Amino acid sequence: MNFDKELDARGLNCPLPILRTKKSLAELGSGQVLKIVATDPGSVKDFQAFAKQTGNELMSSAEGSGEFIFFMKKK
């Protein structure tokens, strides 16, 4: 999937991946896509809730090798 910016949130625990995502999304324009790589298992539910609360679109999430990869489109 194409993305405009990548955020490495590996090794960070809640709420840091969400806080860093919020900061990174603020630097993007509407419609741009942020790729987030995290290792916190709780981040799956966190990103779903974050998308609902902020209106940003969680385009996809995947898990593999202990990492969670999210693609979020800025509203």
C-alpha positions as CSV (number, residue, x, y, z in Angstrom):
1,M,0.0,0.0,0.0
2,N,1.3,3.5,-0.8
3,F,1.9,5.9,2.1
4,D,3.2,9.4,2.5
5,K,5.0,9.0,5.9
6,E,6.1,6.2,8.2
7,L,6.1,6.2,12.0
8,D,8.3,3.7,13.9
9,A,6.5,3.0,17.2
10,R,8.3,-0.3,17.9
11,G,9.1,-0.7,21.6
12,L,6.6,1.9,22.7
13,N,3.7,1.1,25.0
14,C,0.3,2.7,25.3
15,P,-0.3,5.6,25.0
16,L,2.9,6.5,23.2
17,P,2.0,4.9,19.8
18,I,-1.2,6.9,19.7
19,L,0.4,10.1,20.8
20,R,3.1,9.9,18.2
21,T,0.5,9.0,15.5
22,K,-1.5,12.1,16.5
23,K,1.6,14.3,16.1
24,S,2.6,12.7,12.8
25,L,-1.0,13.0,11.3
26,A,-0.9,16.7,12.2
27,E,2.1,17.1,9.8
28,L,0.2,15.5,6.9
29,G,-2.4,17.0,4.6
30,S,-5.9,15.8,4.2
31,G,-6.1,12.4,2.4
32,Q,-2.4,11.6,3.0
33,V,-1.6,8.2,4.5
34,L,0.6,7.4,7.5
35,K,2.1,3.9,8.0
36,I,2.6,3.0,11.6
37,V,4.7,0.0,12.8
38,A,4.1,-0.9,16.5
39,T,5.0,-3.9,18.8
40,D,2.4,-3.2,21.6
41,P,-0.4,-5.8,21.2
42,G,-2.8,-3.3,22.8
43,S,-2.3,-1.0,19.9
44,V,-4.8,-2.9,17.7
45,K,-7.7,-1.8,19.8
46,D,-6.1,1.5,20.5
47,F,-5.9,2.4,16.8
48,Q,-9.5,1.2,16.2
49,A,-10.7,3.5,18.9
50,F,-8.5,6.4,17.8
51,A,-9.9,6.2,14.3
52,K,-13.5,6.3,15.6
53,Q,-12.8,9.2,17.9
54,T,-10.8,11.4,15.4
55,G,-12.6,10.5,12.1
56,N,-9.3,9.5,10.5
57,E,-9.7,6.3,8.4
58,L,-7.9,3.1,9.6
59,M,-7.4,1.7,6.1
60,S,-5.8,-1.6,7.2
61,S,-4.0,-3.4,10.0
62,A,-1.9,-6.5,9.9
63,E,0.1,-8.6,12.3
64,G,3.3,-10.5,11.6
65,S,6.5,-11.4,13.4
66,G,5.4,-9.7,16.6
67,E,4.8,-6.4,14.8
68,F,1.6,-4.6,14.0
69,I,1.3,-2.5,10.9
70,F,-1.4,0.1,10.4
71,F,-2.2,2.4,7.6
72,M,-4.2,5.5,8.6
73,K,-5.6,8.1,6.2
74,K,-5.9,11.6,7.5
75,K,-9.5,13.0,7.2
